[in-house]
Amino acid sequence: MSMKLGDTLREGERSGVSPIALAAVRALDLTGCRRNEILCLKQSELDVAGRCLRLEETKSGKQTRPAGKAALEFVNSLEFGSEEWVFPSVSGE
């Protein structure tokens, strides 16, 4: 029997997994973006009014990705203390 993603994320919260890592996994699930597209997502790439992500660098160059309301509201609500990055590195790299 496998755990559902939501159950796994809640267990991660209880276990002390990085809130940034957990939020990134949620964003991956909500957007369907590639891992590095989410991990390297800049605040400037969020276009809530346009309901999309305007990605400056992807595997195949600049792209505009439509994003649902729930995904954009979630990502836009995150506050990890970085003016540039949505998911800032905790290692300082």
N, C-alpha and C positions, 0 to 999 in steps of 0.2 A: 504494500500500500504506500503510495507516494503522497507527500503533503502538497496542498495547493499553494500557489505562490503567495497569496495573502497570509496564510498560516506561517509560511516560512519567513516572510518579512517581519511578522509580529514576533516570532521566536527570535529573530535577529535583534530586534529592539530590546527584548527582555535580556538577551545575552550580551548586550553592550557592543554590538556591531556598529561601526561608524555610521552616524546619521546621514552623512554625505553619500556613502556607498549605498545605503538603503534607498535614499531618494533617487539616486542614479538608476537603480534597478527599476524603481517604479516608473521613472521617466522613459526608460527603454520599453517597458511594457505598454505604456500609454501612447508612445509616438511611433514605435516600430523602427526607430533610427538604429544605425549601427552603434556599437559600443563607443568607439572613438568620437563619433559625431556628438554623442551625449556628454562624454567625459571632457571634451574640448569645447563645449558649448559656451559661447560668450553672451553676456547680458544683451549686447547690441544686436544679436542675431534673433532675439525674440520679437516677433511682430504680433502682438495680441490683437490689435485692431484689424490687421490683415489676415488673422487666423492662420499663421504659418510660421515656420522657422526659416530664416534666410541665412543658410549655412555658407560661410565664406570658403571653407575648405572641406571637401569630402574626397572620397576615393576617386571620384570622377570630376572634380572641380566644383565651382560654385553651384549651389542648388537652392531652390525654394521648395520647401516641403509643407504641404497642407497639414494642419494639426487641429485636432478636435478641441472643443471648448474645455473639456475636462483636463486634457493634457496641458494646454496653455495656462489654464488657471493654476494647476498644480506647479508647473515649472516656474511660473511668474511669482508664485507665493513664497518660494524658497528664499531664505535669508541666511546665507552662510558667511556673511561679512566680506564678500569680495565685490568690488565695483565692476570688475571685468568679467569674472568667470561665474557661471551658474553653479558649477561643482568644483570649487577650488581644491587644489592639492593640499592635503594635510601634512605632507612631508616637506612642503616649501619648494618643490621642484617646479 
